[in-house]
Amino acid sequence: MIHSAPRQGRESTPVWQAAKEGRLELPYCPACGKFEWPARRTCSTCGGETVMKQCAGTGTLLTFSVIHRAVNPELASATPYVVAFVVLDEGARIFTNIVDCDPATLKCGQPVRCRFEETKDPDLWVPVFTPA
């Protein structure tokens, strides 16, 4: 599936650019040791400036939903697809897709790992997850 392109010039753009290079990087506040997602330039807890920090790309499936009828017409041919919250081993929680699996086999709490998929903008890719 080719994903819709995120908008350029936003706080999350470095995340999408790192994904194109095969890295999962998220904004991180060194002052309080917390990841910021959705991406922000300043920490929502202490107001400190965030820096990009690479994550291992492994985590746990927190919750998910199987979409059988796409809201976006561009995704109609991709149904069913899975949207999910994943908790990374570093503690960050991200909203993503689970791919390359039978949705009926997914279970909350199962381990997942990151890989990257293209978007309609060749400079921006997105992190997605597969069962580990």
HELIX and SHEET records of a PDB file:
HELIX    1   1 THR A   13  LYS A   20  1                                   8    
HELIX    2   2 PRO A   73  ALA A   78  5                                   6    
HELIX    3   3 PRO A  103  THR A  105  5                                   3    
SHEET    1   A 3 LYS A  34  PHE A  35  0                                        
SHEET    2   A 3 LEU A  24  CYS A  29 -1                                        
SHEET    3   A 3 VAL A  51  CYS A  55 -1                                        
SHEET    1   B 5 ARG A  93  ILE A  98  0                                        
SHEET    2   B 5 TYR A  81  LEU A  88 -1                                        
SHEET    3   B 5 THR A  58  ILE A  67 -1                                        
SHEET    4   B 5 PRO A 111  GLU A 118 -1                                        
SHEET    5   B 5 TRP A 125  PRO A 131 -1                                        
END                                                                             
